Amino acid sequence: MSTVAARGLAPGPIGHRATAARPRSPETPIGNDDDGISYTTYRRPRRVLKSTVSSTIAIVIAAASLLGGVVLLYQTSQPLNCSLPNQDLKDYKQDEEYAIMADSALPGRPGNLTAEQEVKLKEMWTTTLKVFGVRGLHDGIDGDAASMTGSESLEQFEQRSRAGTMDSEKKKKKRVSLFSRKHHDDAGSEDADGAFAMDGEDKYGQTKEFHKVIDSQSPEDLRKAFWSMVKHDNPDGLLLRFLRARKWNVQNALIMLMATMHWRMQEMNIDDDIIRRGEGAAAEDSTSSVTAVKKEGEDFLAQLRLGKSFLHGMDKEGRPMCFVRVRLHKQGDQSEASVERFTVYTIETARLLLGSNVDTAAIVFDMTDFSMANMDYGPVKFMIKCFEANYPESLGVVLVHKSPWIFHSIWKIIKAWLDPVVASKVHFTKNAEELEQFVERNHIIKELGGDDPWTYHYVEPIPGENQLLSDDSIRPRLLDERAAIIRDYETLTQQWIHDPQARGALQQKRAELTEQLREGYWQLDPYLRARTLYDRTGLIGQGGKVHFYDPLPTALQSNATSAPARNGPLPAGHNSDDLD
C-alpha cells in the first residue's frame, strides 16, 4: 500500500475532528508531541480517497468480527471519558489536527518526517535488514544514530535479548533490551532507558512471539514474509506504522513487527490460506463430506450472506468505511475460528481500499435492535488485539450508532481492555444528524437514515474466477520481476542510510521503486489473491482502482444489482428476512 504510513494507535486520533479548533495560518506551529519532537501542523482539508490503492498496514477494519462484539462501545450521551493522561491526550489530538495542505503527506509518514524521525526510520531499516540477513549492510548510521548491536552477529543479538528477558523476569520487571543504548533517545522513546516495559506495554506477549519467530524461521523466510506483507504498500510506510505505534522506540517497534509476522505466518496463515483461498474455497468447503471442513465453510459464508459486516463508501476524511450490523451476530451461530477468519479477511480486504493520503479506515457499529443475545466478548477481544497488536496505526475512527441503554454496563467492561489512544477514537451517535459530523449525508446509507440508496447484496463466487491462482507461467515471471525490484530497493535503502550527501537523489530513486512495487503488486494480485465480493461487484477495479461511487463498468453492473443470495443453510435463530 503505497504511502501507507497508517495510523491508529499512536499520536493522533484520525477520527478526531478539528472543527472546534480556531483556524490557524499555514505557518502556525501547534506544538510538540509527547516524544518531544516539534511539529508544524496545519488545518486538515477534506480529502478524496485516492484511487491508487496504497498503504498496509495496515486496514483496517476488523470490525468484521465485532459482530456482536461490536458491542465494543457504549456510553450514554456523555462524551467519551478517556483515561489517557491529560498532557498526552492533548499532544495526541494536536498531532491529529495537522490538517495539512492538499496532497501533502500526513505527519510521521513518508515524505513528511522530521530529521529525528528519519533517523529512527533508518535505524528501523538497519535492524530489520540485519534480521533478514541482507548482506552488505554496515552497522551504525553515520555516527548519529544507534546501531543495532555494534559488530555482534544475529546469534549474539538473540542471545543478549534472551538474557535481558531472563534477568528482568527475576526482577519481576520484565524488560528486554535488544539494542545499544547509545543515543537511543535521539527522537524520543517509550522508556528513558530504551528497554521494553513488558508488564506495562507487552500485554499480548509479543516479546515471546519475537523469540519464537527468530527461533523457527530462517532470515530469508522472515525477509520473504515481510515483503509478502507489504503487498502494494509503501515499505517505509509499513515500518513507520510500527514506529509510531511504539512512539519511535526502534527496539519495541522491531519486536512488534516480528511478532506480527509470527502471527500472520504461524497463527492465522493469512497470505497462504485466508487471502489465497478466500470465498471461493469456503464455498467448496461448504460442500465437503468432512463435517468439520463443511461447517467452517458454511460458517464463513453465512457471515457474508447475512451481511454482518461490509465495506462501503467513505467518511468526510476520505477513509473507507466498514459497517458492522451487531444485531446479526448471535453467540454460537458460527465457530470462533470462522468469526476470527472473517474478521481478518475483512481487515485485509479493507487494506486494499486505502490510498496514499488516506491510510486508516472508519468503523461504524450499527447497534440498532441490539440485545444481550448479540453480546459476545470473544470477538471483541480478538478485534481489539488485531488493531492494537497486529494492525497498528490502521484505525481512524469508530462510530457506535444507536447503542441502547443496556450497553452501558458492557461498555464499562470493554473500555477497560482498550488502549487509551484507541478509546479516544470512539464516538457515539444517536441519529443521522449526529452521523453527519463524520460522514456526508449523501454518503450515509439509507438504512441508517441517510441519502445513499446503496444496499448490501452478497454476490456468490463465480466458477473459474480464481483460475489464475493455478497459473505456472506468468506468475513465476512476475514474482521474479518483483524480487529484482525488492533487491534494488534494499540496496538503495542501505545507500540512503549511509550516504546523507546523496539523500535527495536516493530518496527519489526509492520513491520510483516504491511505485514499481505498487504497480507490480496489482499485476500479481489475481495470481495471489482469491476474488472477493468487492472484486465481483466492481468496487475493487483493475490496478487497484476503487469505485465507491463511480459508475461501474457495464460488465459488472449485473453482478452489483443481482438478487440477494439465499442459497445455503440459514443459521439458527435467523429467518430469510435477515438475508440481504
C-alpha positions as CSV (number, residue, x, y, z in Angstrom):
1,M,0.0,0.0,0.0
2,S,1.9,2.8,-1.1
3,T,2.3,5.7,1.2
4,V,0.6,3.8,3.8
5,A,2.0,5.1,7.0
6,A,-1.0,4.0,8.8
7,R,-2.5,5.4,11.8
8,G,-4.5,4.1,14.6
9,L,-2.6,3.5,17.8
10,A,-0.1,6.3,18.1
11,P,-0.2,10.0,18.5
12,G,-3.2,11.4,16.8
13,P,-6.8,10.1,16.5
14,I,-7.7,10.3,12.9
15,G,-11.2,10.3,14.0
16,H,-10.7,13.5,15.9
17,R,-12.4,16.3,14.1
18,A,-10.8,19.7,14.2
19,T,-13.8,21.8,13.6
20,A,-13.7,23.2,17.2
21,A,-10.2,24.5,16.8
22,R,-9.5,28.1,15.8
23,P,-8.2,28.4,12.2
24,R,-4.5,28.9,12.1
25,S,-2.3,30.3,9.4
26,P,-0.5,27.7,7.3
27,E,2.8,28.5,9.1
28,T,1.5,28.4,12.7
29,P,3.1,25.8,14.8
30,I,0.7,24.0,17.1
31,G,3.0,22.3,19.5
32,N,5.1,19.3,20.3
33,D,4.1,15.7,20.5
34,D,4.7,13.5,23.6
35,D,8.1,12.4,22.4
36,G,9.4,15.9,22.4
37,I,9.6,16.2,18.6
38,S,8.3,19.6,17.3
39,Y,5.7,19.6,14.6
40,T,4.4,22.3,12.4
41,T,0.8,21.4,11.7
42,Y,-1.9,22.7,9.5
43,R,-5.7,22.7,9.3
44,R,-6.7,19.5,7.6
45,P,-8.8,19.8,4.4
46,R,-11.2,17.2,3.3
47,R,-9.6,14.6,1.1
48,V,-10.9,12.4,-1.6
49,L,-9.9,8.8,-1.4
50,K,-7.1,8.2,-3.8
51,S,-7.9,5.7,-6.5
52,T,-4.3,4.5,-6.3
53,V,-4.6,1.9,-3.6
54,S,-1.9,2.1,-1.2
55,S,-0.9,1.6,2.4
56,T,-0.6,-1.7,5.0
57,I,-0.5,-1.9,7.2
58,A,-2.5,-1.7,8.0
59,I,-6.5,-1.5,7.4
60,V,-8.1,-1.9,8.9
61,I,-11.2,-2.8,9.6
62,A,-11.6,-5.8,11.7
63,A,-14.9,-4.6,12.5
64,A,-16.0,-7.7,10.9
65,S,-15.8,-9.8,13.9
66,L,-17.1,-7.2,16.2
67,L,-20.2,-8.7,15.1
68,G,-21.9,-8.8,18.3
69,G,-18.8,-7.8,20.0
70,V,-19.1,-4.6,18.4
71,V,-20.6,-4.3,21.5
72,L,-17.5,-2.7,21.9
73,L,-18.5,0.7,22.8
74,Y,-21.4,2.3,24.6
75,Q,-21.8,5.2,26.6
76,T,-24.8,7.3,27.4
77,S,-25.0,10.7,25.7
78,Q,-22.0,11.9,27.6
79,P,-18.7,12.4,25.8
80,L,-16.1,9.6,25.9
81,N,-14.0,9.8,29.1
82,C,-10.6,8.6,28.1
83,S,-8.0,7.5,30.6
84,L,-5.1,8.9,28.6
85,P,-3.1,11.4,30.7
86,N,-4.2,15.0,30.0
87,Q,-1.0,16.1,28.5
88,D,-0.5,13.0,26.4
89,L,-4.1,13.3,25.1
90,K,-3.6,17.0,24.4
91,D,-0.5,16.3,22.4
92,Y,-2.1,13.3,20.7
93,K,-5.0,15.4,19.5
94,Q,-2.8,18.3,18.4
95,D,-0.9,15.9,16.2
96,E,-4.2,14.9,14.6
97,E,-5.2,18.5,13.9
98,Y,-2.4,18.7,11.3
99,A,-4.9,19.4,8.5
100,I,-2.1,19.6,6.1
101,M,-2.3,21.2,2.7
102,A,-3.9,19.2,-0.1
103,D,-1.9,16.3,-1.5
104,S,0.8,16.6,1.2
105,A,1.7,13.7,3.4
106,L,0.5,13.3,6.9
107,P,2.9,13.8,9.8
108,G,5.2,10.9,10.6
109,R,4.7,9.4,7.1
110,P,6.9,9.0,4.0
111,G,7.6,12.5,2.7
112,N,6.8,14.2,5.9
113,L,9.3,13.2,8.6
114,T,11.3,15.4,10.9
115,A,15.0,14.9,11.0
116,E,14.7,12.9,14.2
117,Q,12.0,10.6,12.7
118,E,14.1,10.0,9.6
119,V,17.0,8.8,11.8
120,K,14.6,6.4,13.6
121,L,13.4,5.1,10.2
122,K,17.0,4.5,9.2
123,E,17.6,2.7,12.5
124,M,14.5,0.6,11.8
125,W,15.7,-0.4,8.4
126,T,19.2,-1.2,9.7
127,T,17.8,-3.6,12.3
128,T,15.2,-5.1,10.1
129,L,17.6,-5.8,7.2
130,K,20.1,-7.3,9.6
131,V,17.4,-9.7,11.0
132,F,16.6,-10.6,7.4
133,G,20.2,-11.5,6.7
134,V,20.6,-8.9,3.9
135,R,24.3,-8.6,3.1
136,G,26.4,-5.5,2.6
137,L,24.8,-3.6,5.5
138,H,27.2,-1.7,7.7
139,D,26.4,-1.3,11.3
140,G,25.6,2.2,12.6
141,I,24.1,5.2,10.8
142,D,26.7,7.8,10.0
143,G,27.5,8.1,13.7
144,D,24.3,10.0,14.5
145,A,22.1,7.0,15.4
146,A,22.4,3.8,17.3
147,S,23.5,0.6,15.6
148,M,21.5,-2.5,16.3
149,T,24.2,-4.4,18.1
150,G,27.5,-3.0,17.0
151,S,29.5,-5.8,15.4
152,E,27.7,-8.6,17.0
153,S,26.1,-11.4,15.0
154,L,22.5,-12.2,14.8
155,E,23.0,-15.1,17.1
156,Q,24.7,-12.9,19.7
157,F,21.9,-10.4,19.3
158,E,19.3,-13.1,20.0
159,Q,21.3,-14.4,23.0
160,R,21.6,-11.0,24.5
161,S,17.9,-10.3,24.1
162,R,17.1,-13.6,25.8
163,A,19.5,-12.8,28.6
164,G,17.7,-9.5,29.1
165,T,14.4,-11.3,29.3
166,M,15.7,-13.8,31.9
167,D,17.2,-11.1,34.1
168,S,14.1,-9.0,34.0
169,E,11.8,-11.9,34.9
170,K,13.9,-12.4,38.1
171,K,13.3,-8.8,39.0
172,K,9.6,-9.1,38.2
173,K,10.1,-6.1,35.9
174,K,10.0,-7.9,32.6
175,R,12.2,-5.9,30.3
176,V,14.1,-6.8,27.2
177,S,17.0,-4.8,25.8
178,L,17.7,-5.5,22.2
179,F,19.8,-2.6,21.1
180,S,22.8,-0.5,22.1
181,R,21.6,2.3,24.3
182,K,24.0,4.8,22.8
183,H,22.0,7.8,21.5
184,H,18.9,5.6,21.8
185,D,16.6,8.5,22.7
186,D,17.6,10.8,19.9
187,A,14.0,11.1,18.7
188,G,12.1,10.2,21.8
189,S,11.4,6.7,23.0
190,E,8.8,5.0,25.2
191,D,11.2,4.4,28.1
192,A,14.1,6.6,29.3
193,D,16.4,3.6,29.2
194,G,15.2,2.3,25.8
195,A,14.0,-1.0,27.3
196,F,10.7,-2.7,26.6
197,A,8.4,-2.5,29.6
198,M,6.9,-5.9,29.4
199,D,4.4,-5.7,32.2
200,G,3.0,-2.3,31.1
201,E,3.4,-2.4,27.3
202,D,3.5,-6.1,26.2
203,K,0.1,-7.2,27.2
204,Y,-0.1,-9.5,24.2
205,G,3.2,-11.3,24.9
206,Q,4.9,-10.1,21.7
207,T,8.4,-10.5,23.0
208,K,7.8,-14.2,23.4
209,E,6.4,-14.3,19.8
210,F,9.5,-12.4,18.7
211,H,11.7,-15.1,20.1
212,K,9.5,-17.8,18.6
213,V,9.7,-16.4,15.1
214,I,13.5,-15.9,15.3
215,D,13.9,-19.5,16.5
216,S,11.6,-21.1,14.0
217,Q,12.2,-19.1,10.8
218,S,15.4,-18.5,8.8
219,P,16.4,-14.9,8.0
220,E,15.4,-15.5,4.4
221,D,12.0,-16.8,5.4
222,L,11.5,-13.7,7.5
223,R,12.5,-11.5,4.6
224,K,10.0,-13.2,2.3
225,A,7.3,-12.9,4.8
226,F,7.9,-9.2,5.3
227,W,7.7,-8.4,1.6
228,S,4.6,-10.6,1.3
229,M,3.0,-8.5,4.0
230,V,4.0,-5.3,2.2
231,K,1.8,-6.0,-0.9
232,H,1.0,-2.7,-2.5
233,D,2.1,-0.7,0.5
234,N,5.0,1.7,0.8
235,P,7.7,-0.2,2.6
236,D,8.8,2.9,4.5
237,G,5.1,3.5,5.4
238,L,4.7,0.0,6.8
239,L,7.7,0.3,9.1
240,L,6.6,3.8,10.1
241,R,3.3,2.3,11.3
242,F,5.1,0.2,13.9
243,L,7.4,3.1,14.8
244,R,4.5,5.4,15.5
245,A,2.7,2.7,17.4
246,R,5.7,2.3,19.7
247,K,6.4,6.1,19.9
248,W,9.5,5.8,17.8
249,N,11.2,3.3,20.0
250,V,13.1,1.2,17.5
251,Q,13.6,-2.0,19.5
252,N,9.9,-2.0,20.6
253,A,8.8,-1.5,17.0
254,L,11.0,-4.4,15.8
255,I,9.5,-6.7,18.5
256,M,6.0,-5.7,17.4
257,L,6.9,-6.2,13.7
258,M,8.4,-9.6,14.2
259,A,5.5,-10.7,16.5
260,T,3.1,-9.6,13.8
261,M,4.9,-11.6,11.2
262,H,4.7,-14.7,13.5
263,W,1.0,-14.1,14.0
264,R,0.4,-13.8,10.2
265,M,2.6,-16.8,9.3
266,Q,2.0,-19.3,12.1
267,E,-1.2,-18.4,13.8
268,M,-3.5,-17.1,11.1
269,N,-1.8,-18.2,7.9
270,I,-3.0,-15.1,6.3
271,D,-1.3,-15.0,2.9
272,D,-1.3,-18.7,2.1
273,D,-4.8,-19.5,3.3
274,I,-7.2,-16.7,4.2
275,I,-6.2,-14.5,1.3
276,R,-5.3,-17.1,-1.3
277,R,-8.3,-19.4,-0.7
278,G,-10.9,-16.8,0.1
279,E,-14.6,-17.0,-0.5
280,G,-14.3,-19.5,-3.4
281,A,-12.6,-22.1,-1.2
282,A,-15.2,-21.5,1.5
283,A,-17.9,-22.3,-1.0
284,E,-16.1,-25.5,-1.9
285,D,-15.5,-26.4,1.8
286,S,-19.2,-25.9,2.5
287,T,-19.9,-29.0,0.3
288,S,-17.2,-31.2,1.8
289,S,-18.0,-34.6,3.1
290,V,-15.8,-33.9,6.1
291,T,-18.1,-32.5,8.8
292,A,-15.6,-30.1,10.4
293,V,-14.5,-28.7,7.0
294,K,-18.1,-28.3,5.8
295,K,-19.1,-26.4,9.0
296,E,-16.2,-23.9,8.7
297,G,-17.0,-23.2,5.1
298,E,-20.7,-22.7,5.9
299,D,-20.0,-20.5,8.9
300,F,-17.7,-18.2,6.9
301,L,-20.1,-17.8,4.1
302,A,-23.1,-17.3,6.5
303,Q,-21.5,-14.1,7.7
304,L,-21.0,-12.8,4.2
305,R,-24.6,-13.8,3.2
306,L,-26.1,-12.2,6.2
307,G,-24.1,-9.0,5.8
308,K,-22.8,-8.9,9.3
309,S,-20.1,-6.5,8.2
310,F,-19.3,-5.0,4.9
311,L,-17.2,-2.3,3.2
312,H,-18.8,0.7,1.5
313,G,-18.2,4.4,1.0
314,M,-16.0,6.8,2.8
315,D,-16.3,9.4,5.6
316,K,-15.6,13.1,5.4
317,E,-11.8,12.4,5.8
318,G,-11.9,10.1,2.8
319,R,-11.5,7.0,4.9
320,P,-13.1,3.8,3.7
321,M,-15.9,2.7,6.0
322,C,-16.7,-0.7,7.4
323,F,-20.3,-1.2,8.7
324,V,-21.0,-3.9,11.3
325,R,-24.6,-4.9,12.0
326,V,-24.4,-6.1,15.5
327,R,-27.9,-7.5,15.6
328,L,-27.0,-10.1,13.1
329,H,-24.5,-11.8,15.4
330,K,-25.6,-14.4,17.9
331,Q,-23.1,-16.2,20.0
332,G,-22.6,-19.8,18.8
333,D,-24.1,-19.3,15.4
334,Q,-20.7,-19.6,13.9
335,S,-17.5,-21.2,15.3
336,E,-14.9,-18.9,16.9
337,A,-12.4,-19.8,14.2
338,S,-14.7,-18.8,11.4
339,V,-15.5,-15.5,13.2
340,E,-11.8,-14.7,13.6
341,R,-11.2,-15.7,10.0
342,F,-13.9,-13.4,8.8
343,T,-12.6,-10.6,10.9
344,V,-9.0,-10.9,9.4
345,Y,-10.5,-11.4,5.9
346,T,-12.4,-8.1,6.2
347,I,-9.3,-6.2,7.5
348,E,-7.1,-7.5,4.8
349,T,-9.7,-6.6,2.1
350,A,-10.0,-3.1,3.6
351,R,-6.3,-2.6,3.3
352,L,-6.8,-2.8,-0.5
353,L,-9.0,0.3,-0.3
354,L,-6.5,2.6,1.3
355,G,-4.8,5.4,-0.5
356,S,-1.5,7.3,-0.2
357,N,-3.2,10.2,1.7
358,V,-5.8,8.0,3.5
359,D,-4.1,5.2,5.4
360,T,-6.7,4.4,8.0
361,A,-10.3,3.2,8.0
362,A,-13.6,4.1,9.8
363,I,-15.8,1.5,11.5
364,V,-19.5,2.1,12.0
365,F,-21.1,-0.2,14.5
366,D,-24.8,-0.2,13.9
367,M,-26.3,-1.1,17.2
368,T,-29.9,-0.9,16.0
369,D,-32.1,-3.5,17.8
370,F,-29.1,-4.7,19.9
371,S,-30.0,-7.1,22.7
372,M,-28.0,-9.3,25.1
373,A,-28.4,-12.2,22.7
374,N,-26.0,-10.3,20.4
375,M,-23.3,-9.9,23.1
376,D,-20.2,-11.9,22.6
377,Y,-16.9,-10.9,24.3
378,G,-14.7,-13.3,22.4
379,P,-14.9,-11.5,19.0
380,V,-14.5,-8.1,20.8
381,K,-11.2,-9.2,22.4
382,F,-9.9,-10.6,19.2
383,M,-10.7,-7.4,17.3
384,I,-9.0,-5.3,19.9
385,K,-5.9,-7.4,19.7
386,C,-5.9,-7.2,15.9
387,F,-5.8,-3.4,16.0
388,E,-3.5,-2.9,18.9
389,A,-1.0,-5.7,18.2
390,N,-1.2,-6.7,14.5
391,Y,-2.6,-3.8,12.5
392,P,-1.1,-0.8,14.2
393,E,-2.0,2.7,13.1
394,S,-4.8,1.4,10.9
395,L,-7.9,2.6,12.8
396,G,-9.1,6.1,12.1
397,V,-12.4,6.4,13.9
398,V,-15.0,4.2,15.5
399,L,-18.7,5.3,15.4
400,V,-21.1,3.5,17.7
401,H,-24.5,4.2,16.3
402,K,-27.8,3.9,18.2
403,S,-26.4,2.0,21.2
404,P,-29.2,1.2,23.7
405,W,-29.1,1.8,27.5
406,I,-28.4,-1.9,28.2
407,F,-25.0,-1.5,26.6
408,H,-23.8,0.9,29.3
409,S,-22.5,-1.8,31.7
410,I,-21.0,-3.7,28.8
411,W,-19.1,-0.7,27.7
412,K,-17.5,-0.2,31.1
413,I,-16.0,-3.7,30.9
414,I,-14.8,-3.3,27.3
415,K,-13.4,0.2,27.9
416,A,-11.0,-1.3,30.5
417,W,-9.5,-3.5,27.8
418,L,-8.8,-0.7,25.4
419,D,-5.6,1.3,24.9
420,P,-6.5,4.9,25.8
421,V,-5.4,6.0,22.4
422,V,-7.8,3.6,20.7
423,A,-10.6,4.5,23.1
424,S,-10.1,8.2,22.2
425,K,-11.1,7.3,18.6
426,V,-14.6,6.1,19.7
427,H,-17.6,8.4,19.2
428,F,-21.3,7.7,19.9
429,T,-24.1,8.8,17.6
430,K,-27.8,8.5,18.1
431,N,-29.2,9.5,14.7
432,A,-28.3,10.5,11.1
433,E,-27.8,14.1,12.1
434,E,-25.0,13.2,14.5
435,L,-23.5,10.8,12.0
436,E,-23.3,13.8,9.7
437,Q,-20.5,15.2,11.9
438,F,-18.3,12.4,10.4
439,V,-20.0,11.3,7.1
440,E,-21.6,13.4,4.4
441,R,-25.4,12.8,4.4
442,N,-25.3,11.6,0.8
443,H,-22.8,9.0,1.9
444,I,-24.8,7.7,4.9
445,I,-26.7,4.6,3.7
446,K,-30.5,4.8,3.9
447,E,-30.8,2.1,6.5
448,L,-29.0,4.5,8.9
449,G,-31.2,7.4,7.9
450,G,-29.0,8.9,5.1
451,D,-29.5,9.6,1.4
452,D,-27.2,6.9,-0.1
453,P,-29.6,4.4,-1.7
454,W,-26.9,1.7,-1.8
455,T,-27.9,-1.6,-0.1
456,Y,-25.8,-4.7,0.7
457,H,-26.2,-7.7,-1.5
458,Y,-23.9,-10.7,-1.4
459,V,-22.8,-12.0,-4.8
460,E,-21.8,-15.6,-4.8
461,P,-18.4,-16.8,-6.0
462,I,-18.3,-17.3,-9.8
463,P,-16.9,-20.6,-11.2
464,G,-13.5,-20.1,-12.6
465,E,-12.9,-16.6,-11.1
466,N,-9.8,-17.8,-9.4
467,Q,-8.2,-19.8,-12.2
468,L,-5.1,-17.6,-12.3
469,L,-4.2,-18.8,-8.9
470,S,-3.1,-22.1,-10.6
471,D,-1.0,-20.3,-13.3
472,D,2.5,-21.6,-13.5
473,S,3.8,-19.5,-16.3
474,I,3.0,-15.8,-15.8
475,R,3.1,-15.8,-12.0
476,P,6.7,-17.0,-11.7
477,R,7.8,-14.3,-14.1
478,L,6.0,-11.6,-12.2
479,L,7.4,-12.9,-8.9
480,D,10.9,-12.8,-10.3
481,E,10.4,-9.2,-11.5
482,R,9.2,-8.2,-8.1
483,A,12.1,-9.9,-6.4
484,A,14.5,-7.9,-8.6
485,I,12.8,-4.7,-7.6
486,I,13.0,-5.6,-3.9
487,R,16.7,-6.3,-4.2
488,D,17.3,-2.9,-5.8
489,Y,15.1,-1.3,-3.1
490,E,17.1,-2.9,-0.3
491,T,20.4,-1.8,-1.9
492,L,19.2,1.8,-2.3
493,T,17.9,1.7,1.2
494,Q,21.4,0.8,2.5
495,Q,22.9,3.6,0.5
496,W,20.4,6.0,1.8
497,I,21.2,5.0,5.4
498,H,24.9,5.6,5.0
499,D,25.2,8.4,2.4
500,P,23.5,11.5,3.7
501,Q,25.1,13.6,1.0
502,A,23.1,11.8,-1.7
503,R,19.9,11.8,0.3
504,G,17.7,13.6,-2.2
505,A,18.7,11.6,-5.3
506,L,18.5,8.3,-3.4
507,Q,15.1,9.1,-2.0
508,Q,13.8,9.9,-5.4
509,K,15.0,6.6,-6.7
510,R,13.5,4.8,-3.7
511,A,10.2,6.5,-4.4
512,E,10.3,5.3,-8.0
513,L,11.0,1.7,-6.9
514,T,8.1,2.1,-4.4
515,E,5.8,2.9,-7.2
516,Q,7.1,0.0,-9.2
517,L,6.4,-2.3,-6.3
518,R,2.8,-1.0,-6.0
519,E,2.1,-1.4,-9.7
520,G,3.8,-4.8,-9.8
521,Y,1.7,-6.0,-6.9
522,W,-1.6,-5.2,-8.7
523,Q,-0.3,-7.2,-11.7
524,L,0.4,-10.1,-9.4
525,D,-2.8,-9.7,-7.4
526,P,-5.0,-12.1,-9.4
527,Y,-2.3,-14.7,-9.2
528,L,-2.0,-14.5,-5.4
529,R,-5.4,-13.4,-4.0
530,A,-8.8,-15.1,-4.4
531,R,-11.5,-12.8,-5.8
532,T,-13.9,-11.2,-3.2
533,L,-17.4,-9.8,-3.2
534,Y,-15.8,-6.4,-3.8
535,D,-14.0,-7.6,-7.0
536,R,-17.2,-9.2,-8.3
537,T,-19.2,-6.0,-7.8
538,G,-16.5,-3.8,-9.2
539,L,-15.6,-1.9,-6.0
540,I,-12.0,-3.0,-6.5
541,G,-11.2,-2.4,-10.1
542,Q,-8.3,-3.1,-12.4
543,G,-5.0,-2.0,-11.0
544,G,-6.5,-1.4,-7.6
545,K,-8.8,1.4,-8.6
546,V,-11.6,1.9,-6.1
547,H,-15.1,2.5,-7.3
548,F,-17.1,3.6,-4.2
549,Y,-19.4,5.9,-6.1
550,D,-18.2,5.9,-9.7
551,P,-20.5,4.2,-12.3
552,L,-19.5,0.5,-12.5
553,P,-18.2,-1.0,-15.7
554,T,-21.0,-2.4,-17.8
555,A,-19.8,-5.9,-17.4
556,L,-20.1,-5.7,-13.7
557,Q,-23.4,-4.0,-13.3
558,S,-25.4,-7.2,-13.4
559,N,-23.3,-8.6,-10.5
560,A,-23.8,-5.5,-8.4
561,T,-27.6,-5.4,-8.9
562,S,-28.2,-9.2,-8.7
563,A,-30.8,-10.5,-6.4
564,P,-29.9,-11.3,-2.8
565,A,-28.2,-14.6,-2.4
566,R,-30.4,-17.0,-0.5
567,N,-28.6,-20.3,-1.0
568,G,-27.0,-22.2,1.8
569,P,-28.5,-23.0,5.2
570,L,-29.7,-20.2,7.5
571,P,-28.0,-20.0,10.9
572,A,-30.2,-20.9,13.8
573,G,-32.3,-18.0,15.1
574,H,-32.4,-16.2,11.8
575,N,-35.0,-16.1,9.0
576,S,-34.9,-15.2,5.4
577,D,-35.6,-11.5,6.2
578,D,-32.2,-11.3,7.8
579,L,-30.5,-12.0,4.5
580,D,-29.5,-9.1,2.2
